[in-house]
Amino acid sequence: MHDCPLMAPDKKGGFLSEPWHLDKKVPIALIVTLLLQAAGAVWWVSTKDAEDRHRDQRISGIELAIVKAGDTQDTINDRLTRIEERSAATNATLERIEAILSGDVRPMSRVKR
C-alpha cells in the first residue's frame, strides 16, 4: 500500500499509515482564494496567448506591406530613371532648337531613308 501516490511520506522515508487528507483547520477562504488565483492565472495566460497571436498577425501584415512597398519603390525608381533620361534628351533637343533660333548653328539636313 505504500506505492499509492496519495499516501503522505513520513520522516523516516516511508509512508504514513493513513492517506493524505485536508485538515479541517484550513479555512475555506484559503481554498477559495487558491482556486480563484488558479483561475486567474489560467485566464491571464489565455489572454496573453490571444494577444501574442494578434501581435503575430499584425507583424506578418506589416512585413508583407514592407515587401510590397519595396517592390513599389523599385518600380518607381525604374520609372524615375526613364523620366530623367527623357528629360535629358528633351533638354538637349531644346538646346539645339535655341541654338538654331539664335543663329549660332545651322539646322541639320534631314536624310531621306
C-alpha positions in Angstrom: 0.0 0.0 0.0 3.0 2.3 0.2 3.0 2.7 -3.7 -0.2 4.8 -3.5 0.6 8.4 -4.6 -1.9 9.8 -2.1 0.0 8.4 0.8 1.9 11.0 2.8 5.6 10.4 3.3 6.8 10.2 6.9 10.1 11.5 8.3 11.8 8.1 8.1 11.4 7.7 4.3 8.4 5.5 4.4 4.7 6.4 4.2 2.2 7.2 6.9 -0.4 4.6 7.6 -3.3 6.9 6.6 -3.6 8.6 3.2 -3.1 12.4 2.8 -6.1 14.5 3.6 -7.0 18.1 4.1 -7.1 19.2 7.7 -10.3 20.8 8.9 -8.3 23.7 10.3 -7.6 25.0 6.7 -10.1 27.9 6.3 -12.5 27.7 3.3 -11.4 31.3 2.4 -7.9 30.0 1.7 -9.2 27.2 -0.5 -11.4 29.6 -2.4 -8.5 32.1 -2.7 -6.2 29.4 -4.2 -8.9 28.3 -6.6 -9.5 31.9 -7.7 -5.8 32.5 -8.2 -5.5 29.4 -10.3 -8.5 30.5 -12.4 -7.0 34.0 -12.7 -3.7 32.5 -13.8 -5.4 30.4 -16.5 -7.4 33.5 -17.7 -4.2 35.6 -17.8 -2.3 33.0 -19.8 -5.1 32.6 -22.3 -5.4 36.4 -22.7 -1.6 36.7 -23.3 -1.8 33.9 -25.8 -4.6 35.7 -27.7 -2.6 39.0 -27.6 0.5 37.2 -28.9 -1.4 35.6 -31.8 -2.9 39.1 -32.7 0.5 40.7 -32.5 2.0 38.0 -34.7 -0.7 38.6 -37.3 -0.1 42.3 -37.2 3.7 41.8 -37.6 3.1 39.5 -40.6 0.8 42.1 -42.2 3.5 44.8 -41.6 6.2 42.6 -43.1 4.1 41.9 -46.2 3.4 45.7 -46.5 7.1 46.4 -46.3 7.9 43.8 -49.1 5.2 45.4 -51.3 6.5 48.9 -50.6 10.0 47.7 -51.6 8.7 46.3 -54.8 6.7 49.5 -55.5 9.9 51.6 -54.7 11.9 49.6 -57.2 9.2 50.2 -59.9 9.2 53.9 -59.0 13.0 54.1 -59.2 12.9 52.5 -62.7 10.3 54.9 -63.9 12.1 57.9 -62.4 15.3 56.8 -64.2 13.4 56.7 -67.6 11.8 60.1 -66.9 15.3 61.6 -66.2 16.7 60.1 -69.4 13.7 61.5 -71.4 14.2 64.9 -69.7 17.9 65.0 -70.5 17.1 64.1 -74.2 14.4 66.8 -74.2 16.8 69.4 -72.8 19.4 68.5 -75.4 16.7 69.0 -78.1 15.7 72.3 -76.7 19.2 73.5 -76.6 19.7 72.6 -80.3 16.4 74.4 -81.1 17.5 77.5 -79.2 20.9 77.4 -80.9 19.2 77.2 -84.3 16.8 80.1 -83.5 19.6 82.3 -82.2 21.6 81.7 -85.5 24.6 80.1 -83.8 24.1 76.7 -85.6 22.8 75.7 -89.0 20.0 73.2 -88.9 21.0 69.7 -89.8 19.6 68.5 -93.1 17.3 65.6 -92.9 18.5 62.4 -94.5 15.8 60.5 -96.6 15.8 56.9 -95.9 
